[in-house]
Amino acid sequence: MTKAQTLVEFFSRSTQSTEALKDQQAAMNHYAGKAPVGVIVNVVTRWWSIWYMCNRLLHLRNALRALEQDG
């Protein structure tokens, strides 16, 4: 869970990285027909925010892996 939090914090603090993630999604066939999205930040006071954060990371895992290989 700590690694997921760190990853989300990285993308939430860097607009350039978020744009790179969205560009990667637009370039991949896996996300065809879907609007590019960013990560969801966990908020302690909001119920289910950890679930939403993890669910979004699972949705973005292919784009994140492609970014990791490119960088």
ABEGO torsion letter per residue (X at the ends): XAAAAAAAAAAAABAAAAAAAAAAAAABAAABGBBBBBBBBBBAABBGAAAAAAAAAAAAAAAAAAAAAAX
